[in-house]
Amino acid sequence: MKPWRRKGFFRFESMWTQHEDCESIIANAWNTSFTGMLMYQVCEKIKTTRIQLMQWQRSMFGTTKTEIQRVRSQLDVVWRQPNSENTTATYHLLMSQLDSLLSREQAFWKQRSKVSWLKEGDRNTRFFHQRARNRKQRNYVKGLRNNTGRWREDEHGLQYVVLDYFTHLFTSSASGSEGEIIDAVESRVTPDMNNLLLTDYCDAEIHEAVFQM
């Protein structure tokens, strides 16, 4: 009895769409005729398309890494040759090929990283904790520059920079007809509410606001 082998699932690779033959491969496979019930025909068309894409993948993309190494080796040879019209043309051709190959490889690994996230992102795994640590590092405020251009990293300096910024942001020195318009608006803010709004920020509030960024 032969040992049971798990059958790999089919994955449509995003890098295939960068190749000009992808659409015709799918169209030709899907247009294959089958007889039988409609659902059977659809299933067979899907199966045929999958097989054709996998065969095309092996012949066209199966050696991407090897092709990248080959093109880079050829570029190294071109760089060592004297400059001429032929070497310049060859150089641009090889660079175009390398750019295309690297773009395919990037699409391949980008898709794999998303699969990794979907597979492990909801679990209590090292991957999930690493993502959380990375996000925390991105959200961490190391320092701020004040209005004179001085860089501050100490806690007291950060509080001062934030307080000074928002004090100037919400303080208007402009004059004009705005006062007449405001006078015509019925006041909804009571004196007690106004006093509360004008209260200076305390150190604890500034600390909490800054370190939640």
BELWO-V65213 format. One record per residue. N is the residue number from 0. SS is DSSP state (2 for helix, 1 for strand, 0 for the rest). PHI is phi in degrees with one decimal (NA if undefined). NEAR is the number of other C-alpha atoms within 10 Angstrom. Layout:
BEGIN
n=[N;N]
ss=[SS;SS]
phi=[PHI;PHI]
near=[NEAR;NEAR]
END
This chain:
BEGIN
n=[0;1;2;3;4;5;6;7;8;9;10;11;12;13;14;15;16;17;18;19;20;21;22;23;24;25;26;27;28;29;30;31;32;33;34;35;36;37;38;39;40;41;42;43;44;45;46;47;48;49;50;51;52;53;54;55;56;57;58;59;60;61;62;63;64;65;66;67;68;69;70;71;72;73;74;75;76;77;78;79;80;81;82;83;84;85;86;87;88;89;90;91;92;93;94;95;96;97;98;99;100;101;102;103;104;105;106;107;108;109;110;111;112;113;114;115;116;117;118;119;120;121;122;123;124;125;126;127;128;129;130;131;132;133;134;135;136;137;138;139;140;141;142;143;144;145;146;147;148;149;150;151;152;153;154;155;156;157;158;159;160;161;162;163;164;165;166;167;168;169;170;171;172;173;174;175;176;177;178;179;180;181;182;183;184;185;186;187;188;189;190;191;192;193;194;195;196;197;198;199;200;201;202;203;204;205;206;207;208;209;210;211;212]
ss=[0;0;0;0;0;0;0;0;0;0;0;0;0;2;2;2;2;2;0;0;0;2;2;2;2;2;2;2;2;2;0;0;0;0;0;0;0;2;2;2;2;2;2;2;2;2;2;2;2;2;2;2;2;2;2;2;2;2;2;2;0;0;0;2;2;2;2;2;2;2;2;2;2;2;2;2;2;2;2;0;0;0;0;0;2;2;2;2;2;2;2;2;2;2;2;2;2;2;2;2;2;2;2;2;2;2;2;2;2;2;2;2;2;2;2;2;2;2;2;2;0;0;0;0;0;2;2;2;2;2;2;2;2;2;2;2;2;2;2;0;0;0;0;1;1;0;0;0;0;0;1;1;0;0;2;2;2;2;2;2;2;2;2;2;2;2;2;2;2;0;0;0;0;0;0;0;0;2;2;2;2;2;2;0;0;0;0;0;0;0;2;2;2;2;2;2;2;0;0;0;0;0;2;2;2;2;2;2;2;2;0;0;0]
phi=[NA;-72.8;-64.7;-74.1;-115.1;-72.3;-80.7;-70.2;-84.6;-84.4;-129.5;-77.2;-84.2;-64.2;-68.8;-61.7;-66.1;-81.0;-97.1;-67.1;-85.8;-59.2;-62.7;-69.7;-60.4;-66.6;-63.2;-64.8;-68.0;-70.3;-81.7;-63.7;-87.9;-136.9;-111.6;131.7;-65.1;-57.8;-64.7;-63.4;-62.3;-62.9;-61.9;-68.3;-64.2;-63.2;-62.7;-63.5;-61.8;-62.0;-63.6;-63.0;-66.7;-67.6;-64.7;-65.1;-60.4;-66.1;-80.6;-100.4;-117.3;-64.8;-119.3;-58.9;-62.6;-64.8;-64.4;-61.6;-64.2;-64.5;-65.1;-65.0;-65.6;-65.9;-63.9;-62.5;-67.2;-63.0;-61.6;-85.6;-88.9;-61.1;-70.7;-157.9;-63.8;-66.3;-66.5;-64.8;-64.4;-63.4;-60.6;-64.8;-64.7;-66.3;-64.8;-65.1;-63.7;-64.6;-61.7;-65.4;-65.6;-67.1;-65.7;-62.9;-63.2;-63.5;-63.0;-61.5;-75.4;-64.4;-66.4;-65.5;-65.8;-68.8;-62.5;-62.0;-67.4;-65.1;-78.6;-117.1;-63.8;-92.0;-100.5;-84.4;-119.4;-60.6;-60.5;-63.9;-66.2;-65.4;-63.1;-65.7;-64.7;-62.1;-65.6;-63.4;-65.3;-66.5;-86.1;-77.3;-94.1;-79.0;-167.5;-137.9;-104.1;-80.7;-70.0;-97.4;91.5;-81.5;-87.2;-122.2;-119.1;-73.7;-61.0;-64.5;-64.9;-63.2;-61.0;-65.3;-62.0;-65.7;-62.3;-65.1;-64.0;-74.8;-62.7;-73.5;-65.0;-100.5;-109.2;-106.5;-108.6;-75.2;-127.7;161.7;-86.5;-60.8;-61.3;-64.0;-67.2;-64.8;-63.2;-81.5;-89.7;-64.5;-73.1;-113.8;-99.0;-77.0;-55.8;-65.2;-64.2;-65.6;-61.8;-65.8;-68.0;-87.3;-65.4;-64.2;-69.4;-89.4;-59.0;-64.6;-67.4;-65.3;-59.9;-65.1;-66.4;-67.9;-86.3;-97.3;-70.2]
near=[3;4;5;6;6;6;6;6;5;10;8;11;14;13;19;19;13;13;11;9;11;15;12;10;14;17;11;12;19;18;11;12;9;12;8;8;8;10;9;12;15;14;11;18;19;15;14;18;20;18;14;16;20;17;13;16;15;10;10;12;17;13;11;14;12;10;16;18;12;13;16;16;11;14;19;12;12;17;12;9;9;10;10;9;9;10;17;14;11;15;18;12;13;17;15;11;16;19;13;15;18;15;13;21;16;13;17;15;13;14;14;13;12;12;12;12;14;11;10;14;16;10;12;9;10;11;15;15;13;11;13;12;12;11;11;12;11;10;12;12;14;12;14;18;14;16;10;6;8;10;14;17;13;11;14;12;17;23;23;15;19;17;17;13;12;10;12;10;9;8;8;8;6;7;7;7;8;9;9;9;9;10;9;8;8;7;8;7;10;9;9;9;10;10;11;10;11;9;8;10;10;9;13;9;10;17;15;11;12;15;14;9;10]
END
